[in-house]
Amino acid sequence: MVHVTGDPAVLSGLAAEFPGYEFGTQRTWGGISITAVRQDGAAQPGLYVVVTDDLNEMRHALLEYERLEYERPSRQ
């Protein structure tokens, strides 16, 4: 488990890895968590948000969401 420290390099790295998201930090009960927000560009309209203090969990959630979006039939 890799916990978030609020280091800007972590946010920059995630932004490079997942360019369709806006990343930030948020103080939570457990300390500092990282947030990922995507509003546009997804196959399904709406807001997608992930909040976690575990960097590996964040990557896993975003990769899983991207995989599901890729596999979803388009509705054109």
N, C-alpha and C positions, 0 to 999 in steps of 0.2 A: 504494500500500500504506500503510495506517495502522496503525502498530505500537502495541501496548498499553503504557501507562506506569504502570498501577495507579491511575489517577485514578478516585476514586469516582463522579464524574459520568458516566464512560463506562459503568460498571456500572448506574447508575441509568437512563441512557438506554436501554440494552439491555433492562433489566427492564420499562420502559414499552413498548418496542416488541414484546417477546416475553414476555408476562405468565405463560406457563406454565412458565418455566424459572427455575432458580436460577443466578445468576452469581457468579463469584468469580475470584480470580487465583491463579496457581500459578507458582512459580519453576521454570523448565525450563533445559535446556542453553543455549538461545538467549537467556535473560533472563527476562522476565515474560510469561506467557501468560494468556489469559483462558479460563475454563471455563464451559460451559453444560451444565446437567444437568436432565433431565426424567425423572421417574419415573412420574407419574400423568397421566391425562387424554389420553394419546395413544390412537389407534385400536388400536395394537398394544401389549400389555403389555410391560414390561421397561424397561431403562435405556437412555437415549440421551444420549451425552456428546460434546461437541465441545471440543477443546483447540487453540488457535492463538494466535500472537502478532500476527495480522493481523486487525484489526477488520472490514475488508471481507470477508475470507474467512469470518469468523464469521457475519456477516449472510447471506451467500450460502448457507452450509451450513444455517442454520436456516430460511431461506425455502424452500429446496429440500425439506427434510424436511417442512415444513408443507404444501407443495404435494402431495407424495406421500401424506401422510396424508389430505388432503382428497379426493384422487382414488381412494383405495383403497376398494373396496366394503366396506360394514359387514358384520360377521359376527355377526348377531343370531340 
